[in-house]
Amino acid sequence: MEHIGQIFRPPSEANSLLLQISLGCSHNKCTYCAMYDHPDQKFRIKKWETIAADIAEAAQYSQQVRPIQRVFLCDGDALILPQDFLEKIMRELKEQIPSVRRIGIYGDARSILRKSPEQLATLKKLGLGIVYHGVETGHDKTLLKIQKGSTAAEAVQSAQLLRNAGIRHSVIVMLGIGGKENSLAHAQATAEILTQMDPPFVGALTTTLVPGTPLFEEGENGQFELPDPWDMLEELRIIIRESNLSRCRFHSNHASNYLPLSLNLPTDKEKALMQLDQVLDRRDGEDLKPDFLRGL
């Protein structure tokens, strides 16, 4: 199985076959991200022969060791690949590894909106069950500043397309990405966009200034001030309080977070708000995950 560079996958894909069909990210301009900055991971699509060989190897493992039920297609925004190529990969997976029940992939508004409703429906039939989408914020000013490459309205449109195709949508938002200056506006706009998107899964991560990124440089020269942990939790409280989600599994238990939460919304909303109020009222650092246990 050929894996080039660092392989990233969502926490929920821990037991999935990680099939690398492309390298890096076709956008790779987000100011906070250093995931694909290695020279070996400049964006390119892998050759079919390499992908087919990896599927064949995985098929042998599935038959002889343990049936593979989930596959995650790497790298960063593999949904951007041409439709016919994605279909070819998924048909090969279906044929070679019939035990596969779900295929997952990273996507964003740019890649989702490039697909027609018919194309998304076809991918669904071929096994695409979930798209992981880094929305980050619903605040258009912040989206522009971090060079996300899409708008809040486009993210909402993307959610509707996936819903219509029957593909599950896991949305990622970033606490603190608006900086101290736009902290309140970011939190409120993010609650609004989540309400409009109404995804079944939401993960809230905490912004970390990664050396070598433009956002880190902005922090060093005073152009960006990261909110402190309490401000981050205030943002989290606003997002939970002001979003109206019909049925959502909401997590803030990523390694980067100060206060791990795992919620079913709206059922757990009041319980979560009470917990956040207690922590924010005490402002005791003992309630927070220590920095040495936090990570990207």
C-alpha positions in Angstrom: 0.0 0.0 0.0 1.6 3.2 -1.1 1.3 6.2 1.2 3.3 9.3 0.3 3.9 12.0 2.9 1.7 12.5 6.0 -1.8 10.9 5.9 -4.6 12.7 7.6 -8.0 11.3 8.3 -11.0 12.1 10.5 -11.1 10.5 13.9 -14.2 8.5 12.9 -12.2 6.8 10.1 -9.7 5.3 12.5 -10.6 1.7 11.5 -11.0 2.5 7.8 -8.8 1.5 4.9 -6.9 4.7 4.0 -6.6 4.7 0.2 -4.5 7.6 -1.1 -5.9 8.5 -4.5 -4.4 12.0 -4.7 -1.7 14.0 -3.0 -2.1 17.2 -1.0 -4.8 19.7 -1.5 -5.8 21.4 -4.7 -6.4 24.7 -2.9 -3.7 24.6 -0.2 -4.0 28.4 0.5 -5.8 28.4 3.8 -3.7 30.6 6.1 -4.0 28.4 9.2 -3.1 25.0 7.5 0.3 23.3 7.2 -1.1 19.8 6.5 0.2 19.5 3.0 3.2 21.9 2.9 5.8 19.1 2.3 7.3 19.2 -1.2 6.3 15.6 -1.8 2.7 16.4 -1.2 2.1 19.0 -3.9 -1.3 18.4 -5.4 -1.5 15.7 -8.0 -3.7 12.7 -8.9 -2.2 9.3 -8.5 -1.9 7.0 -11.4 -4.6 4.5 -11.9 -2.1 1.6 -11.9 -0.9 2.6 -8.4 -4.5 2.9 -7.1 -5.6 -0.4 -8.6 -2.6 -2.2 -7.1 -3.4 -0.8 -3.7 -7.0 -1.9 -4.0 -5.9 -5.4 -5.0 -3.6 -5.5 -2.0 -6.4 -4.4 0.3 -8.8 -7.0 -1.3 -6.3 -9.7 -0.4 -6.1 -8.5 3.2 -10.0 -8.3 3.4 -10.3 -11.9 2.2 -7.5 -13.4 4.3 -7.3 -11.3 7.5 -10.3 -9.1 8.2 -13.2 -7.9 6.0 -12.8 -4.2 5.2 -16.1 -2.4 5.8 -15.1 1.2 5.5 -12.7 3.1 3.1 -11.5 6.7 3.4 -10.2 8.3 0.2 -7.1 10.6 0.9 -5.7 13.3 0.6 -7.1 16.7 1.5 -9.9 17.3 -1.0 -10.1 14.1 -3.1 -13.7 14.9 -4.0 -12.2 17.5 -6.4 -11.0 14.7 -8.7 -12.7 14.2 -12.1 -16.1 12.4 -11.8 -15.1 9.6 -14.2 -12.0 8.9 -12.2 -13.8 8.8 -8.9 -16.4 6.5 -10.3 -13.7 4.2 -11.7 -12.1 3.9 -8.2 -15.4 3.3 -6.5 -16.4 0.6 -9.0 -13.1 -1.1 -8.5 -13.6 -1.0 -4.7 -17.1 -2.4 -5.1 -15.9 -5.2 -7.3 -12.7 -6.2 -5.5 -13.9 -5.6 -1.9 -17.6 -6.4 -1.7 -17.6 -6.2 2.1 -17.1 -2.4 1.9 -20.2 -0.7 3.3 -19.2 3.0 3.3 -16.7 5.2 1.6 -15.7 8.6 3.1 -13.9 11.5 1.6 -12.7 15.1 2.4 -14.6 17.8 0.4 -15.3 21.4 0.6 -17.7 23.9 -1.1 -15.5 24.2 -4.1 -15.4 20.4 -4.8 -19.0 19.7 -3.8 -20.4 22.5 -6.1 -18.4 21.2 -9.0 -20.6 18.1 -8.9 -24.0 18.0 -10.4 -26.9 16.5 -8.4 -26.8 13.5 -10.8 -23.1 13.0 -10.3 -23.5 13.1 -6.5 -26.3 10.6 -6.7 -24.1 8.3 -8.8 -21.3 8.5 -6.2 -23.8 7.7 -3.5 -24.9 4.6 -5.4 -21.3 3.5 -5.7 -20.8 3.7 -1.9 -19.9 7.3 -1.0 -21.6 7.6 2.4 -20.0 10.7 4.0 -18.2 13.9 3.1 -16.1 15.7 5.7 -16.2 19.4 5.1 -14.0 22.0 6.8 -16.4 24.9 6.9 -14.4 26.6 9.7 -16.7 29.6 10.1 -19.9 31.2 8.8 -18.3 34.7 9.0 -17.6 35.8 5.4 -15.1 38.4 6.5 -13.1 35.7 8.3 -13.5 33.2 5.4 -11.9 35.8 3.1 -9.1 36.6 5.5 -8.1 33.0 5.9 -8.3 32.4 2.2 -10.8 29.6 2.5 -11.8 29.9 -1.2 -15.5 29.8 -0.6 -18.4 31.7 1.1 -20.9 30.9 3.8 -23.7 30.8 1.2 -21.7 28.3 -0.9 -21.3 26.1 2.2 -25.1 26.1 2.7 -25.7 25.3 -0.9 -23.2 22.4 -0.6 -25.1 21.0 2.4 -28.3 21.0 0.4 -26.7 19.2 -2.5 -25.3 16.4 -0.3 -28.6 16.1 1.6 -30.5 15.7 -1.7 -28.1 13.0 -2.8 -28.5 11.1 0.5 -24.8 11.6 1.4 -24.1 12.3 5.1 -22.3 15.6 5.9 -19.7 16.0 8.7 -18.9 19.7 9.2 -15.8 21.0 10.9 -15.7 24.5 12.6 -12.8 26.2 14.2 -13.0 28.0 17.6 -10.9 31.2 17.5 -10.3 31.4 13.8 -11.8 34.9 13.7 -9.2 36.1 16.1 -10.0 38.2 19.2 -11.3 41.1 17.0 -14.0 39.0 15.3 -14.6 36.4 18.0 -18.3 37.3 18.7 -19.1 37.8 15.0 -17.5 34.5 14.1 -19.3 32.5 16.8 -22.7 34.0 15.9 -22.3 33.6 12.1 -21.1 30.0 12.7 -24.2 29.2 14.7 -26.3 30.7 11.9 -24.6 28.7 9.2 -24.9 25.4 11.1 -28.6 26.1 11.5 -28.9 26.6 7.8 -26.8 23.6 6.9 -28.3 21.3 9.6 -25.6 18.6 9.3 -25.9 15.3 11.1 -22.3 15.7 12.5 -20.4 18.7 13.7 -16.8 18.8 15.1 -15.5 21.9 16.8 -11.7 22.3 16.7 -9.6 24.9 18.5 -7.4 27.1 16.2 -3.7 26.5 16.8 -1.0 28.8 15.3 1.3 26.5 13.4 4.8 27.7 12.7 5.4 28.3 9.0 1.8 29.2 8.2 0.7 32.7 7.2 -1.6 32.9 10.3 1.3 32.1 12.6 3.3 35.0 11.0 0.3 37.3 11.5 0.2 36.3 15.1 4.0 37.0 15.5 3.7 40.5 14.0 0.5 41.5 15.8 -1.9 41.3 12.9 -3.8 38.4 14.5 -4.5 37.8 18.2 -5.7 34.4 19.1 -8.6 34.4 21.7 -7.6 33.0 25.1 -9.1 29.7 26.3 -12.0 31.3 28.0 -12.9 33.3 24.9 -12.8 30.1 22.9 -15.3 28.5 25.4 -17.5 31.6 25.1 -17.5 31.0 21.3 -18.4 27.4 21.8 -21.2 28.4 24.1 -22.6 30.8 21.6 -22.4 28.2 18.8 -24.3 25.6 20.9 -26.8 28.1 22.3 -27.7 29.9 19.0 -27.6 27.0 16.5 -30.8 25.1 15.9 -30.0 21.6 14.7 -32.6 19.0 14.1 -30.5 15.9 14.9 -26.8 16.3 15.3 -23.9 14.5 16.9 -21.8 17.5 18.1 -18.2 17.0 19.3 -15.6 19.3 20.8 -13.4 16.4 21.8 -10.6 16.9 19.3 -7.0 16.8 20.7 -6.9 20.6 20.2 -9.9 21.4 22.5 -9.7 22.8 26.0 -13.0 21.2 27.1 -14.1 17.9 25.5 -17.8 17.6 24.9 -19.7 14.9 23.1 -23.4 15.9 22.6 -26.6 14.9 20.9 -28.2 18.1 19.8 -30.7 19.5 20.5 -31.3 16.9 23.3 -28.1 17.8 25.3 -28.2 21.6 24.6 -29.2 22.7 28.1 -26.9 20.3 29.9 -24.0 21.5 27.7 -24.8 25.1 28.4 -24.9 24.5 32.1 -21.5 22.8 32.0 -20.0 25.6 30.0 -21.6 28.3 32.3 -20.0 26.5 35.4 -16.6 26.4 33.8 -16.8 30.0 32.6 -18.0 31.2 35.9 -15.1 29.5 37.8 -12.4 30.3 35.3 -10.3 27.7 37.0 -7.5 26.3 34.7 -7.9 22.9 36.4 -11.1 22.5 34.4 -9.3 22.7 31.1 -7.2 20.1 29.3 -3.6 21.1 30.0 -1.5 22.3 27.0 0.8 19.3 27.1 -2.1 17.1 26.4 -3.4 19.2 23.6 -2.4 18.8 19.9 -3.3 19.3 16.3 
